[in-house]
Amino acid sequence: MAWETALRRQILVFTYHKTGTVLAEQIMRAVGERLGLTVALHYGLVEKLDPAPDIVLLAHSLVGADFAARPFRAIRIVRDPRDIWVSGYLYHRRCPEGWCVNTDFDPTPPVAYPRVDYSFQPSPESWKRA
């Protein structure tokens, strides 16, 4: 089966803590090698996705708005949410990543990332300050 560039849609694979990220990467790389597809792996926040790789693994499922600007197919790998929450909590308690170590608690508008997650940015400023 030929990989048609004109019809190509990038494949995004979203994983979380304890959802098989390492296994997903191994499978993606084996499939990519077999089918001649390029594979990229990203940890942490990804503001802008490179459109070149055929398959992209987003190990923390943290993406900016850019990823929705072009055609893609996506796979979201999840399991028992309690395992994900506990693992994420324990990891991020000691995580040195900039988005996780938030020391900017100034409530002056506009309240944006990293003070609030991207998903809360459309919320009213009064709600975010409270």
N, C-alpha and C positions, 0 to 999 in steps of 0.2 A: 504494500500500500504506500503510495507516494505521499509525502508531506507537502501539501499545497501551500505555498507561501501566501498566495492571495487570500486563501480561506483560513489561514492560521489564526487560531485563538490561543493565547498564552494560557497555560494551565497553572493555577495557583493552588497550593496545598497549605491549608491553615492547620496548625497544631497548637496544643497547649501543654502545660505540665502534665506528665504522666499519661500522655495519649499516644505514645509510640513514635515520637519524633525521629529517633535514631533508626527504627525499623522503616519508617516512611522514607527517610533519606536513602537507605540502602536499596529499597525497592525502586525509588525514582532513578537512582544512578544505574541500576541494572537495566531498567526499561529504556532509559535514555541511551545507554550504550548499545543496546540491541536494536533500537529503532533509529539511531543516529540523531538523537535529540540532545540539546544542551540543557544542563541542570544548574540552578543556582540555589544557594542556601543563605538565608538571612536570619539573624537573631536580633532581638530588640526591635525598636521602632524603625520602620522603613518609610521615610517621607515620600520618596519617589522610586518607583520600580523601573528598572531597566527593561525595555520591551524586547531586548535581544534573546534572552534565554527562553527556551520552549517551555520548561517546567521550573517553577519557583516554589521553594518550600519556605514558608514564613513561620518560623519556629515559635514565635510568641503571638502571632496573629495581630500584630500592631502595625497598622498601615495608615498613611496619610490619605487624603482625598484623591490623589493622582491615580491610584490603581483602578478606579472606576471609569476613567476617561477613555478607555479603549476596550475592545472585545476580549473577554477571557472566559474560561471555564474554571470552576472552583470546586475543591473538595475540602470539607471541614471535618477534621477528625476529632471526635469527642468520646468520652466515656463517662463514668459516674461523676457528675459535677462535684460531688463532695470531695473526691480524690483530687480533682483539679484545683479546687479552692484551697484545700489544706496544703497541697504541694506548692501552689503559687504563693500563699501567705508565708510559709516557712522560707521559701527561696527569697522573696522580696523583702523580708525582714533584714536580711544581710546583704542585699543586692546593692552594688555601687553605681548602677546605671543612672544617668542624669535624670531621666524621666521618673525614676523611682525614689530618688533622694531629693525630695521637694522641701526646700527651705524658704521659698518665696511665698509667704502667706499674706502679702499685701492685698487687701480687698479693693484697691482702686480699680475702677473699670478701665478697660474691659478685662474681665477675669478670663484668662485663656490658658492653654496648655503651657507649662506643666502643672499649673495650680489646679486645673480640672482636666479630666480626661477629654479627649476629642469628642466622645459621645455626649458630653455634657455642655459643650460650647454653645449649642443653640438654645440652651436653657436661659431663662430670664436672669439678668445681672443680679437682681435682688435675691433670687434663689441661690445663686452661686456665692454671693457674699455671706449669706446666712449660713 
